[in-house]
Amino acid sequence: MKTISINLPDFIDLNEKEVKLLIASKLYEEGKLSIGEAAQLAELSKRAFIEILGSFDVSLFNYNAEELRNDVKNA
């Protein structure tokens, strides 16, 4: 696993766990991590991570418009 060090301005009031959660949710949203991988990065269970995704406006179902059309057409 990579270790990355970043310096945040003092006025940004985030702790390490919050930063991990932000990064994990964004990487999941972009399809770069699976739900399990993102939950592990955020140091949460899959269930807890899934429940928190909504507060970041991230859908559990990462389908683009074309994938949704294909699913509906093939249903």
C-alpha positions in Angstrom: 0.0 0.0 0.0 1.2 3.5 -0.8 1.7 6.1 1.9 1.0 9.7 0.9 1.6 12.7 3.0 -0.3 16.0 2.4 -0.3 19.3 4.2 -3.7 20.9 4.6 -4.2 24.5 5.6 -5.0 25.0 9.2 -8.5 26.2 8.5 -9.5 22.9 7.0 -10.7 21.0 10.0 -10.4 17.3 8.9 -8.8 14.5 10.8 -7.1 11.5 9.1 -10.2 9.3 9.2 -12.3 11.9 7.5 -9.6 12.4 4.8 -9.5 8.6 4.2 -13.3 8.5 3.9 -13.3 11.4 1.4 -10.7 9.8 -0.7 -12.3 6.3 -0.5 -15.7 7.6 -1.5 -14.3 9.6 -4.5 -12.2 6.7 -5.7 -15.3 4.4 -5.4 -17.4 6.9 -7.3 -14.9 7.1 -10.1 -14.7 3.3 -10.3 -11.1 3.1 -9.2 -11.9 1.0 -6.1 -14.5 -1.6 -5.5 -16.9 -1.2 -2.6 -14.8 -3.5 -0.5 -11.5 -1.8 -1.3 -13.0 1.6 -0.6 -14.4 0.4 2.7 -11.0 -1.0 3.6 -9.3 2.2 2.8 -11.8 4.1 4.9 -11.2 1.6 7.7 -14.9 0.7 7.8 -17.0 -2.4 7.3 -18.7 -2.6 3.9 -22.1 -2.0 5.5 -20.9 1.2 7.3 -19.2 2.5 4.2 -22.3 1.9 2.1 -24.5 3.8 4.7 -22.1 6.7 4.6 -21.9 7.0 0.8 -25.2 8.9 0.7 -23.9 11.7 2.8 -21.2 12.3 0.1 -23.9 12.2 -2.7 -22.3 9.0 -4.0 -24.6 6.3 -5.3 -24.0 2.7 -4.4 -24.9 1.9 -8.0 -22.1 3.2 -10.2 -23.8 3.0 -13.6 -23.4 5.5 -16.4 -26.4 6.4 -18.6 -25.4 3.9 -21.3 -25.1 1.0 -18.9 -28.5 1.8 -17.5 -30.1 1.9 -20.9 -28.6 -1.5 -21.7 -29.8 -2.9 -18.5 -33.3 -1.6 -19.1 -33.3 -2.9 -22.7 -32.1 -6.3 -21.6 -34.5 -6.6 -18.7 
